[in-house]
């Protein structure tokens, strides 16, 4: 699939067939065409099929990330059917990629796509199984209470958003997607864009503050958090404002570290089960991995 002048095309034997301007629509049409072609079981078709199948439940940023990973994988496995891929080929791809973290994401997508077609008979085993990931440096940044207070104080337009981020532990994509209509008599209802997990956050001071500030936006359709022009945040504009907040507060951290702080504090104060519930993780193990190492483990010496 090729992008040209803002539209996506299916290209075969130098013939360009326009699919759509919308990526999610284009990828579905691409998958339908590939399914009827001679290379219906190619690695390329398998990747496109996976993204098309799961695209409706994924956040736009996740789809964008998967699509980028797929485009990096396709040239290496060009012309190959799924059942021709061996574990050695996957390992070689991993080793040749200079961007080690990206290689991990790409092989993870490849593995998920293979798992998806096993039941269809495309392959009998997943060639990615047993392939180790590249070692990466663990990020265990813990934002202190003083740093969080400084970020809120210097946050300006983002102050309330930062408060809600810590209060709920929500991801940035879920926060920016909140609508006024998500507030109910009982609190804030959020469906996690990444996992589909549905939360009802009971009222807290941070949520009340966010509701009051968002109330002028009509009919429940407006976004809870908007920029200085009253428009929904874009990824780019938010990142720019967040960088300025960090500079004013003299705190260096990722926005995601606020979620990590929320879950770490939840675990410390109320236990791992509460932290898991707040995170919307499918298992306690995931929450343990996520929070491990962000705070020192305190132990009493023997004597």
C-alpha positions in Angstrom: 0.0 0.0 0.0 1.4 3.4 -1.0 0.5 6.9 0.3 0.3 9.6 -2.5 -1.2 13.1 -2.3 -3.0 12.3 1.0 -4.6 9.1 -0.3 -3.7 5.4 0.0 -3.4 3.2 -3.1 -3.0 -0.5 -3.9 -0.2 -0.8 -6.4 0.2 -3.9 -8.6 2.1 -4.2 -11.8 2.5 -0.4 -12.0 -1.3 0.1 -11.7 -2.5 2.3 -8.9 -5.9 1.6 -7.4 -7.2 4.3 -5.0 -8.4 2.9 -1.7 -9.2 5.8 0.6 -7.9 8.9 2.3 -8.7 7.2 5.7 -6.0 4.7 6.7 -8.4 2.4 8.6 -10.7 2.2 5.6 -7.7 1.8 3.2 -6.1 -1.0 5.2 -9.3 -3.0 5.2 -9.7 -2.7 1.5 -6.0 -3.6 1.1 -6.5 -6.8 3.1 -9.6 -7.7 1.1 -7.6 -7.4 -2.2 -4.6 -9.2 -0.8 -6.9 -12.1 0.4 -8.0 -12.7 -3.2 -4.5 -12.4 -4.7 -1.9 -15.0 -5.5 0.0 -13.8 -2.4 -2.9 -14.2 -0.1 -0.8 -15.8 2.6 2.2 -13.5 2.3 3.8 -11.9 5.4 2.7 -8.5 4.1 -0.9 -9.7 3.8 -0.7 -11.3 7.2 0.4 -8.1 8.8 -2.2 -6.0 7.1 -4.8 -8.5 8.0 -3.9 -8.3 11.7 -4.0 -4.5 11.8 -7.3 -4.4 9.9 -8.9 -7.1 12.1 -8.0 -5.3 15.4 -8.0 -1.7 14.2 -11.5 -0.9 15.4 -10.6 -1.5 19.1 -7.2 0.2 19.0 -6.4 3.8 19.7 -5.2 5.8 16.7 -1.7 6.1 18.1 -1.5 2.4 18.5 -2.6 1.8 14.9 -0.1 4.3 13.8 2.7 2.5 15.7 1.6 -0.9 14.3 1.5 0.5 10.8 5.0 1.9 11.1 6.3 -1.4 12.5 4.6 -3.3 9.6 6.2 -1.0 7.0 9.6 -1.8 8.5 9.0 -5.5 8.5 7.6 -5.8 4.9 10.8 -5.1 2.9 12.8 -7.8 4.8 10.1 -10.5 4.3 9.1 -9.3 0.8 7.9 -12.0 -1.5 7.7 -14.6 1.3 4.6 -16.5 2.4 4.0 -16.8 6.1 4.9 -20.5 6.2 8.3 -19.8 4.7 9.5 -17.7 7.7 11.8 -19.5 10.1 12.9 -18.6 13.6 16.4 -18.0 12.3 15.0 -15.4 9.9 13.2 -13.6 12.7 16.4 -13.6 14.9 18.4 -12.3 12.0 15.9 -9.4 11.5 16.1 -8.6 15.2 19.9 -8.5 15.1 20.2 -6.4 12.0 18.0 -3.7 13.2 20.1 -0.9 14.7 17.1 0.5 16.6 16.8 -2.2 19.3 13.7 -1.1 21.0 11.9 -0.7 17.7 13.1 -4.2 16.7 11.4 -5.5 19.9 8.1 -3.8 18.9 8.3 -5.1 15.4 9.0 -8.7 16.3 6.2 -8.5 18.9 3.8 -7.4 16.1 5.0 -10.1 13.8 4.5 -12.7 16.6 0.9 -11.5 17.2 0.1 -11.6 13.5 1.5 -15.2 13.3 -0.6 -16.3 16.3 -3.7 -14.8 14.6 -3.3 -17.0 11.4 -2.4 -20.3 13.1 -6.1 -21.2 13.4 -6.6 -20.3 9.8 -4.0 -22.9 8.7 -1.5 -20.4 7.2 1.1 -21.8 9.5 1.3 -24.6 12.1 3.8 -22.9 14.5 4.8 -19.4 15.3 8.4 -18.8 14.2 8.7 -16.0 16.7 8.2 -18.2 19.6 11.3 -18.5 21.7 13.0 -15.6 20.0 14.5 -13.4 22.8 14.0 -9.6 22.8 16.8 -7.2 22.7 17.8 -6.1 26.2 16.7 -2.6 26.9 17.4 -0.2 29.8 14.7 -0.4 32.4 13.0 3.0 33.0 12.2 3.3 36.7 11.8 7.0 37.2 9.8 7.9 40.2 8.3 11.4 40.4 8.4 12.7 43.9 5.5 14.4 45.7 7.5 17.7 45.5 8.1 17.3 41.8 4.4 16.5 41.2 3.4 19.6 43.1 5.8 21.7 41.1 4.4 20.4 37.8 0.8 21.2 38.9 1.8 24.6 40.1 3.6 25.5 36.9 1.1 23.6 34.7 -1.1 26.5 33.7 -3.5 25.0 31.1 -2.3 21.5 32.0 -2.6 21.8 35.8 -6.0 20.1 36.3 -5.1 17.5 33.7 -2.0 16.6 35.7 -4.0 16.4 38.9 -6.5 14.0 37.2 -3.7 12.0 35.7 -2.3 11.3 39.1 -5.7 10.8 40.8 -6.8 8.2 38.2 -3.6 6.8 36.8 -5.1 7.2 33.3 -2.9 7.1 30.2 -2.5 10.3 28.2 -4.6 9.1 25.3 -7.5 8.4 27.6 -7.2 11.8 29.3 -7.1 13.7 26.1 -10.1 11.8 24.8 -12.3 12.5 27.8 -15.7 14.2 27.0 -17.9 16.2 29.3 -20.6 13.6 28.9 -18.3 11.0 30.5 -19.1 12.6 33.9 -22.1 10.9 35.6 -23.8 11.3 39.0 -21.5 8.7 40.4 -18.2 9.9 38.9 -16.2 9.6 35.7 -16.7 6.7 33.3 -13.8 5.8 31.1 -13.3 2.9 28.7 -9.6 2.3 28.4 -8.6 2.8 24.7 -5.8 0.3 24.9 -7.4 -2.6 26.8 -11.1 -1.9 26.6 -11.3 -2.1 30.4 -14.1 0.1 31.8 -13.6 2.2 34.8 -16.0 4.2 37.0 -13.8 6.6 39.0 -15.8 7.8 42.0 -15.8 11.6 42.7 -12.5 13.1 44.0 -11.5 16.8 44.3 -9.5 16.6 41.1 -12.4 15.2 39.2 -14.8 17.8 40.6 -12.4 20.5 39.6 -12.1 19.1 36.0 -15.9 18.9 35.7 -16.4 22.5 36.9 -13.8 23.8 34.4 -15.3 21.7 31.6 -19.0 22.6 32.3 -19.2 25.5 29.9 -18.6 23.2 27.0 -22.0 22.3 25.7 -24.1 19.1 25.3 -21.5 16.7 26.8 -19.8 16.5 23.4 -16.9 18.8 24.2 -13.6 17.6 25.4 -12.8 17.9 29.1 -9.3 19.1 28.5 -8.6 21.7 25.8 -5.9 24.1 24.9 -5.9 27.9 25.3 -8.0 28.3 22.2 -10.6 25.9 23.5 -9.7 23.2 21.0 -9.0 19.6 21.8 -5.3 18.8 22.3 -3.4 17.3 19.5 -0.4 15.0 20.2 2.0 17.7 18.9 0.5 20.6 20.8 0.2 18.7 24.0 3.9 17.6 23.8 5.0 21.1 23.2 3.0 22.4 26.2 4.2 19.5 28.4 7.8 20.4 27.6 7.2 24.0 28.7 5.6 22.9 31.9 8.7 20.7 32.7 11.0 23.6 32.0 9.0 26.0 34.3 8.8 23.4 37.0 12.5 22.4 36.6 11.4 18.7 36.6 12.6 16.3 33.9 10.3 13.3 33.4 7.9 11.8 30.9 4.2 12.4 31.2 3.8 8.7 31.4 5.9 8.8 34.7 2.8 10.4 36.4 0.8 7.3 35.7 3.8 5.2 37.0 3.8 7.4 40.2 0.0 6.9 40.7 0.3 3.1 40.4 3.4 2.9 42.6 1.8 5.1 45.3 -1.4 3.0 45.0 0.5 -0.2 45.6 2.4 1.3 48.5 -0.7 2.8 50.2 -3.4 0.2 49.5 -1.7 -2.9 48.1 -1.0 -4.5 44.7 -4.6 -5.5 44.0 -5.8 -1.9 44.3 -3.0 -0.7 42.0 -4.0 -3.4 39.5 -7.6 -2.3 39.5 -6.6 1.4 39.1 -4.3 0.5 36.2 -6.8 -1.7 34.4 -4.2 -4.4 34.0 -5.3 -8.0 33.2 -3.0 -9.5 35.9 -1.2 -8.6 39.1 2.0 -9.7 37.4 1.8 -6.8 34.9 1.3 -4.3 37.7 4.2 -5.8 39.6 6.5 -5.4 36.6 5.3 -1.9 36.0 5.9 -0.6 39.5 8.9 -2.7 40.5 12.1 -0.6 41.1 10.4 2.8 41.1 10.7 3.0 44.9 13.4 1.5 47.1 12.5 -1.6 49.0 12.9 -0.7 52.7 14.1 -3.5 55.0 15.2 -3.4 58.6 18.8 -4.6 59.2 19.3 -7.7 61.3 21.0 -5.8 64.1 
